[in-house]
Amino acid sequence: FDASDQPAETVARQFVDLLGQGRYISAASFLSAGMQAEIRPSDLQIKWQRLQRLTGDYVAIRQVFRSEASGDQKLVLVRTEFRRITDNLYVILDGRNQVIGVDFPIEPNAPAPSR
């Protein structure tokens, strides 16, 4: 998958959206070669399902924005709504817009108290 000519935000959105759809093989194609050697599609599936046990089922992506860029890396925050909470997923891309890191929160933000 070559996404070098796309905005980093678009690539991160597509990656998380594929995870949300349960399309782990397609999502894995967004990973760099090094990440693909470390993380198989089944590993992505396990990580995503563990996250959903904490957050509830995936609902939608609410917002995507680039947080920072340094050197050849870009950090993109993907604000994702789940059944119980909305939280940021962190996607790190290299200069060719390949995913080189994903951070699923271990303890997602708790829902805001109602007023």
N, CA, C and O atoms as a DFTB+ gen file, in Angstrom:
460 C
 N C O
     1  1       0.842      -1.177       0.000
     2  2       0.000       0.000       0.000
     3  2       0.885       1.237       0.000
     4  3       1.693       1.410       0.912
     5  1       0.752       2.103      -1.002
     6  2       1.556       3.325      -1.102
     7  2       0.670       4.533      -0.839
     8  3      -0.201       4.870      -1.642
     9  1       0.906       5.180       0.300
    10  2       0.119       6.353       0.671
    11  2       1.003       7.586       0.810
    12  3       0.624       8.558       1.464
    13  1       2.176       7.545       0.195
    14  2       3.139       8.631       0.371
    15  2       2.630       9.968      -0.146
    16  3       3.105      11.017       0.289
    17  1       1.666       9.949      -1.072
    18  2       1.160      11.204      -1.632
    19  2      -0.121      11.682      -0.951
    20  3      -0.712      12.672      -1.383
    21  1      -0.555      11.000       0.098
    22  2      -1.772      11.383       0.803
    23  2      -1.431      12.110       2.102
    24  3      -0.351      11.911       2.658
    25  1      -2.343      12.949       2.588
    26  2      -2.109      13.580       3.890
    27  2      -2.059      12.521       4.997
    28  3      -2.782      11.525       4.947
    29  1      -1.212      12.745       5.978
    30  2      -1.069      11.806       7.089
    31  2      -2.404      11.572       7.796
    32  3      -2.693      10.459       8.234
    33  1      -3.209      12.621       7.902
    34  2      -4.502      12.504       8.570
    35  2      -5.425      11.532       7.830
    36  3      -6.158      10.770       8.460
    37  1      -5.389      11.559       6.511
    38  2      -6.216      10.660       5.703
    39  2      -5.791       9.213       5.915
    40  3      -6.632       8.325       6.056
    41  1      -4.499       8.983       5.936
    42  2      -3.975       7.626       6.109
    43  2      -4.351       7.093       7.492
    44  3      -4.802       5.954       7.611
    45  1      -4.172       7.894       8.524
    46  2      -4.506       7.460       9.884
    47  2      -6.003       7.165      10.001
    48  3      -6.395       6.186      10.636
    49  1      -6.835       8.006       9.394
    50  2      -8.292       7.779       9.415
    51  2      -8.633       6.454       8.731
    52  3      -9.413       5.664       9.262
    53  1      -8.059       6.215       7.574
    54  2      -8.345       4.982       6.842
    55  2      -7.910       3.758       7.650
    56  3      -8.621       2.754       7.695
    57  1      -6.754       3.847       8.278
    58  2      -6.224       2.743       9.077
    59  2      -7.181       2.406      10.227
    60  3      -7.554       1.247      10.406
    61  1      -7.570       3.408      10.994
    62  2      -8.462       3.165      12.136
    63  2      -9.838       2.712      11.645
    64  3     -10.457       1.845      12.262
    65  1     -10.317       3.282      10.555
    66  2     -11.615       2.882      10.024
    67  2     -11.613       1.399       9.620
    68  3     -12.591       0.690       9.858
    69  1     -10.527       0.939       9.016
    70  2     -10.424      -0.476       8.655
    71  2     -10.439      -1.361       9.902
    72  3     -11.066      -2.421       9.903
    73  1      -9.761      -0.934      10.949
    74  2      -9.803      -1.685      12.200
    75  2     -11.236      -1.759      12.711
    76  3     -11.705      -2.818      13.129
    77  1     -11.929      -0.614      12.673
    78  2     -13.306      -0.559      13.143
    79  2     -14.242      -1.448      12.350
    80  3     -15.236      -1.942      12.884
    81  1     -13.936      -1.653      11.090
    82  2     -14.746      -2.519      10.225
    83  2     -14.369      -4.000      10.368
    84  3     -15.013      -4.876       9.791
    85  1     -13.317      -4.260      11.148
    86  2     -12.860      -5.640      11.299
    87  2     -12.052      -6.136      10.121
    88  3     -11.914      -7.344       9.928
    89  1     -11.518      -5.224       9.332
    90  2     -10.733      -5.592       8.144
    91  2      -9.237      -5.524       8.499
    92  3      -8.517      -4.630       8.055
    93  1      -8.804      -6.476       9.297
    94  2      -7.458      -6.451       9.878
    95  2      -6.358      -6.690       8.848
    96  3      -5.270      -6.128       8.975
    97  1      -6.615      -7.502       7.845
    98  2      -5.604      -7.730       6.804
    99  2      -5.385      -6.445       6.016
   100  3      -4.246      -6.079       5.728
   101  1      -6.467      -5.763       5.666
   102  2      -6.333      -4.482       4.960
   103  2      -5.644      -3.449       5.833
   104  3      -4.799      -2.695       5.352
   105  1      -5.996      -3.406       7.111
   106  2      -5.358      -2.459       8.038
   107  2      -3.863      -2.745       8.138
   108  3      -3.058      -1.815       8.187
   109  1      -3.488      -4.009       8.169
   110  2      -2.073      -4.376       8.283
   111  2      -1.274      -3.911       7.079
   112  3      -0.063      -3.716       7.183
   113  1      -1.927      -3.729       5.938
   114  2      -1.206      -3.257       4.751
   115  2      -0.738      -1.818       4.916
   116  3       0.108      -1.362       4.147
   117  1      -1.260      -1.097       5.891
   118  2      -0.829       0.276       6.167
   119  2       0.438       0.308       7.016
   120  3       1.083       1.351       7.129
   121  1       0.798      -0.825       7.612
   122  2       1.980      -0.893       8.467
   123  2       3.252      -0.906       7.631
   124  3       3.266      -1.415       6.510
   125  1       4.316      -0.342       8.186
   126  2       5.628      -0.423       7.533
   127  2       6.064      -1.881       7.498
   128  3       5.521      -2.713       8.225
   129  1       7.033      -2.189       6.665
   130  2       7.516      -3.569       6.547
   131  2       8.004      -4.093       7.901
   132  3       7.757      -5.247       8.252
   133  1       8.690      -3.245       8.647
   134  2       9.169      -3.655       9.971
   135  2       8.035      -3.971      10.921
   136  3       8.101      -4.944      11.673
   137  1       7.001      -3.162      10.892
   138  2       5.835      -3.399      11.753
   139  2       5.087      -4.653      11.302
   140  3       4.580      -5.403      12.136
   141  1       5.014      -4.886       9.991
   142  2       4.324      -6.082       9.495
   143  2       5.038      -7.353       9.958
   144  3       4.406      -8.388      10.174
   145  1       6.359      -7.263      10.107
   146  2       7.114      -8.418      10.593
   147  2       6.817      -8.680      12.072
   148  3       6.873      -9.823      12.526
   149  1       6.502      -7.618      12.823
   150  2       6.236      -7.737      14.257
   151  2       4.770      -7.994      14.573
   152  3       4.451      -8.738      15.500
   153  1       3.882      -7.379      13.805
   154  2       2.450      -7.426      14.111
   155  2       1.701      -8.026      12.930
   156  3       1.648      -7.442      11.848
   157  1       1.131      -9.190      13.155
   158  2       0.313      -9.847      12.135
   159  2      -1.115      -9.305      12.206
   160  3      -1.492      -8.697      13.208
   161  1      -1.906      -9.516      11.165
   162  2      -3.314      -9.095      11.233
   163  2      -4.044      -9.660      12.451
   164  3      -4.888      -8.981      13.035
   165  1      -3.729     -10.887      12.836
   166  2      -4.377     -11.482      14.015
   167  2      -3.993     -10.729      15.290
   168  3      -4.795     -10.637      16.220
   169  1      -2.766     -10.189      15.337
   170  2      -2.353      -9.381      16.488
   171  2      -3.146      -8.076      16.544
   172  3      -3.556      -7.635      17.618
   173  1      -3.360      -7.459      15.369
   174  2      -4.182      -6.252      15.313
   175  2      -5.592      -6.551      15.808
   176  3      -6.183      -5.767      16.551
   177  1      -6.111      -7.678      15.391
   178  2      -7.454      -8.063      15.806
   179  2      -7.531      -8.211      17.328
   180  3      -8.471      -7.714      17.949
   181  1      -6.573      -8.872      17.917
   182  2      -6.555      -9.076      19.366
   183  2      -6.474      -7.733      20.088
   184  3      -7.218      -7.496      21.039
   185  1      -5.580      -6.857      19.644
   186  2      -5.434      -5.549      20.278
   187  2      -6.722      -4.738      20.163
   188  3      -7.146      -4.104      21.129
   189  1      -7.343      -4.758      18.991
   190  2      -8.579      -3.995      18.765
   191  2      -9.710      -4.547      19.638
   192  3     -10.474      -3.780      20.225
   193  1      -9.815      -5.855      19.720
   194  2     -10.871      -6.456      20.523
   195  2     -10.661      -6.205      22.011
   196  3     -11.629      -6.012      22.746
   197  1      -9.415      -6.207      22.460
   198  2      -9.133      -5.866      23.868
   199  2      -9.541      -4.426      24.162
   200  3     -10.117      -4.137      25.211
   201  1      -9.242      -3.533      23.236
   202  2      -9.629      -2.135      23.397
   203  2     -11.152      -2.028      23.508
   204  3     -11.661      -1.306      24.365
   205  1     -11.869      -2.734      22.655
   206  2     -13.326      -2.646      22.670
   207  2     -13.945      -3.252      23.931
   208  3     -15.054      -2.885      24.319
   209  1     -13.235      -4.170      24.563
   210  2     -13.733      -4.685      25.840
   211  2     -13.745      -3.571      26.889
   212  3     -14.597      -3.557      27.778
   213  1     -12.803      -2.647      26.782
   214  2     -12.738      -1.521      27.718
   215  2     -13.668      -0.373      27.330
   216  3     -14.224       0.306      28.192
   217  1     -13.827      -0.168      26.041
   218  2     -14.502       1.033      25.551
   219  2     -15.916       0.805      25.042
   220  3     -16.688       1.751      24.891
   221  1     -16.250      -0.442      24.780
   222  2     -17.492      -0.748      24.075
   223  2     -17.192      -0.825      22.589
   224  3     -16.083      -0.511      22.154
   225  1     -18.171      -1.238      21.821
   226  2     -17.984      -1.409      20.382
   227  2     -17.648      -0.100      19.687
   228  3     -18.070       0.976      20.111
   229  1     -16.885      -0.212      18.619
   230  2     -16.535       0.927      17.769
   231  2     -17.803       1.521      17.166
   232  3     -18.687       0.794      16.714
   233  1     -17.883       2.863      17.165
   234  2     -19.017       3.557      16.568
   235  2     -18.573       4.346      15.343
   236  3     -19.066       4.114      14.239
   237  1     -17.635       5.285      15.539
   238  2     -17.218       6.148      14.425
   239  2     -15.979       6.944      14.800
   240  3     -15.617       7.058      15.971
   241  1     -15.346       7.488      13.781
   242  2     -14.250       8.438      13.982
   243  2     -14.877       9.821      14.042
   244  3     -15.648      10.195      13.158
   245  1     -14.554      10.570      15.064
   246  2     -15.131      11.893      15.246
   247  2     -14.226      13.017      14.737
   248  3     -14.716      14.030      14.238
   249  1     -12.925      12.842      14.860
   250  2     -12.006      13.909      14.458
   251  2     -10.615      13.312      14.253
   252  3     -10.217      12.378      14.948
   253  1      -9.894      13.862      13.298
   254  2      -8.521      13.433      13.041
   255  2      -7.681      14.687      12.884
   256  3      -8.028      15.582      12.113
   257  1      -6.571      14.752      13.616
   258  2      -5.690      15.906      13.449
   259  2      -4.252      15.514      13.756
   260  3      -3.974      14.649      14.586
   261  1      -3.354      16.187      13.052
   262  2      -1.932      15.945      13.262
   263  2      -1.517      16.678      14.521
   264  3      -1.728      17.884      14.649
   265  1      -0.937      15.956      15.429
   266  2      -0.520      16.531      16.697
   267  2       0.850      17.186      16.570
   268  3       1.054      18.328      16.983
   269  1       1.779      16.440      15.990
   270  2       3.124      16.988      15.815
   271  2       3.876      16.196      14.759
   272  3       3.501      15.084      14.388
   273  1       4.934      16.802      14.301
   274  2       5.826      16.143      13.347
   275  2       7.247      16.493      13.742
   276  3       7.551      17.637      14.082
   277  1       8.105      15.498      13.691
   278  2       9.517      15.756      13.968
   279  2      10.336      14.817      13.092
   280  3      10.135      13.603      13.071
   281  1      11.252      15.422      12.383
   282  2      12.078      14.623      11.479
   283  2      11.225      13.916      10.462
   284  3      10.506      14.547       9.689
   285  1      11.305      12.620      10.466
   286  2      10.602      11.801       9.477
   287  2       9.343      11.155      10.059
   288  3       8.779      10.246       9.450
   289  1       8.897      11.619      11.238
   290  2       7.741      11.011      11.877
   291  2       6.618      12.020      12.086
   292  3       6.857      13.200      12.341
   293  1       5.381      11.521      11.972
   294  2       4.194      12.351      12.198
   295  2       3.289      11.634      13.186
   296  3       3.024      10.439      13.048
   297  1       2.819      12.371      14.182
   298  2       1.880      11.829      15.153
   299  2       0.493      12.350      14.815
   300  3       0.267      13.559      14.762
   301  1      -0.431      11.428      14.587
   302  2      -1.804      11.794      14.246
   303  2      -2.720      11.256      15.341
   304  3      -2.640      10.084      15.708
   305  1      -3.586      12.118      15.858
   306  2      -4.570      11.714      16.854
   307  2      -5.889      11.437      16.144
   308  3      -6.380      12.257      15.368
   309  1      -6.441      10.285      16.422
   310  2      -7.713       9.898      15.825
   311  2      -8.723       9.789      16.967
   312  3      -8.731       8.816      17.721
   313  1      -9.569      10.808      17.074
   314  2     -10.596      10.827      18.125
   315  2     -11.693       9.861      17.709
   316  3     -12.396      10.078      16.722
   317  1     -11.824       8.789      18.481
   318  2     -12.679       7.676      18.098
   319  2     -13.784       7.467      19.127
   320  3     -13.537       7.408      20.332
   321  1     -15.005       7.358      18.618
   322  2     -16.150       7.115      19.490
   323  2     -16.422       5.622      19.559
   324  3     -16.521       4.926      18.548
   325  1     -16.535       5.170      20.780
   326  2     -16.933       3.801      21.058
   327  2     -18.272       3.851      21.788
   328  3     -18.744       4.936      22.128
   329  1     -18.873       2.732      22.028
   330  2     -20.197       2.692      22.648
   331  2     -20.212       3.394      24.007
   332  3     -21.153       4.126      24.315
   333  1     -19.164       3.174      24.830
   334  2     -19.161       3.738      26.184
   335  2     -18.388       5.042      26.319
   336  3     -18.722       5.873      27.164
   337  1     -17.377       5.229      25.514
   338  2     -16.553       6.437      25.647
   339  2     -16.007       6.877      24.290
   340  3     -16.088       6.147      23.302
   341  1     -15.456       8.072      24.269
   342  2     -14.721       8.584      23.113
   343  2     -13.305       8.856      23.588
   344  3     -13.108       9.468      24.637
   345  1     -12.319       8.405      22.825
   346  2     -10.929       8.564      23.243
   347  2     -10.039       8.735      22.017
   348  3     -10.447       8.449      20.891
   349  1      -8.820       9.204      22.254
   350  2      -7.849       9.390      21.182
   351  2      -7.017       8.130      20.991
   352  3      -6.527       7.536      21.951
   353  1      -6.869       7.738      19.737
   354  2      -5.919       6.698      19.361
   355  2      -4.756       7.419      18.699
   356  3      -4.971       8.331      17.901
   357  1      -3.540       7.028      19.013
   358  2      -2.348       7.676      18.488
   359  2      -1.754       6.812      17.386
   360  3      -1.432       5.643      17.599
   361  1      -1.614       7.406      16.203
   362  2      -1.038       6.694      15.062
   363  2       0.218       7.447      14.641
   364  3       0.164       8.646      14.365
   365  1       1.343       6.750      14.591
   366  2       2.619       7.356      14.204
   367  2       2.968       6.870      12.804
   368  3       2.977       5.670      12.528
   369  1       3.253       7.824      11.930
   370  2       3.569       7.532      10.538
   371  2       4.993       7.949      10.217
   372  3       5.522       8.888      10.811
   373  1       5.607       7.251       9.281
   374  2       6.937       7.642       8.829
   375  2       6.813       8.606       7.648
   376  3       5.707       9.026       7.308
   377  1       7.915       8.952       7.034
   378  2       7.931       9.899       5.919
   379  2       7.174       9.423       4.690
   380  3       6.773      10.235       3.856
   381  1       6.975       8.119       4.569
   382  2       6.209       7.563       3.439
   383  2       4.764       7.266       3.830
   384  3       4.038       6.588       3.103
   385  1       4.359       7.782       4.985
   386  2       3.008       7.599       5.527
   387  2       2.662       6.140       5.802
   388  3       1.511       5.728       5.665
   389  1       3.658       5.377       6.187
   390  2       3.407       4.017       6.643
   391  2       3.309       4.057       8.161
   392  3       4.043       4.796       8.818
   393  1       2.407       3.268       8.712
   394  2       2.210       3.237      10.162
   395  2       3.405       2.539      10.800
   396  3       3.717       1.391      10.486
   397  1       4.062       3.258      11.701
   398  2       5.202       2.687      12.416
   399  2       4.927       2.565      13.908
   400  3       5.763       2.071      14.665
   401  1       3.759       3.016      14.321
   402  2       3.380       2.890      15.720
   403  2       1.907       3.191      15.911
   404  3       1.341       4.073      15.265
   405  1       1.298       2.434      16.817
   406  2      -0.101       2.649      17.166
   407  2      -0.199       2.512      18.671
   408  3       0.325       1.561      19.252
   409  1      -0.860       3.448      19.290
   410  2      -1.025       3.391      20.740
   411  2      -2.511       3.360      21.053
   412  3      -3.217       4.362      20.934
   413  1      -2.967       2.169      21.459
   414  2      -4.331       2.052      21.944
   415  2      -4.267       2.305      23.445
   416  3      -3.439       1.702      24.129
   417  1      -5.110       3.172      23.970
   418  2      -5.041       3.454      25.397
   419  2      -5.305       2.199      26.228
   420  3      -6.219       1.427      25.940
   421  1      -4.495       2.014      27.253
   422  2      -4.677       0.879      28.162
   423  2      -5.840       1.173      29.103
   424  3      -6.659       0.304      29.400
   425  1      -5.888       2.407      29.557
   426  2      -6.990       2.857      30.402
   427  2      -7.605       4.073      29.736
   428  3      -7.180       5.200      29.992
   429  1      -8.599       3.861      28.885
   430  2      -9.204       4.977      28.173
   431  2      -9.785       6.012      29.118
   432  3     -10.103       5.723      30.271
   433  1      -9.915       7.226      28.599
   434  2     -10.509       8.308      29.378
   435  2     -11.921       7.912      29.783
   436  3     -12.685       7.380      28.977
   437  1     -12.255       8.174      31.028
   438  2     -13.591       7.879      31.513
   439  2     -14.591       8.849      30.895
   440  3     -14.218       9.958      30.514
   441  1     -15.849       8.450      30.789
   442  2     -16.847       9.363      30.260
   443  2     -16.972      10.599      31.141
   444  3     -16.818      10.515      32.360
   445  1     -17.245      11.726      30.538
   446  2     -17.419      12.962      31.297
   447  2     -18.706      12.859      32.105
   448  3     -19.702      12.321      31.622
   449  1     -18.690      13.380      33.352
   450  2     -19.906      13.332      34.146
   451  2     -20.989      14.188      33.503
   452  3     -20.704      15.235      32.922
   453  1     -22.229      13.733      33.613
   454  2     -23.332      14.509      33.038
   455  2     -23.660      15.674      33.945
   456  3     -23.472      15.611      35.160
   457  1     -24.149      16.725      33.342
   458  2     -24.468      17.934      34.107
   459  2     -25.934      18.175      34.110
   460  3     -26.398      19.148      34.704
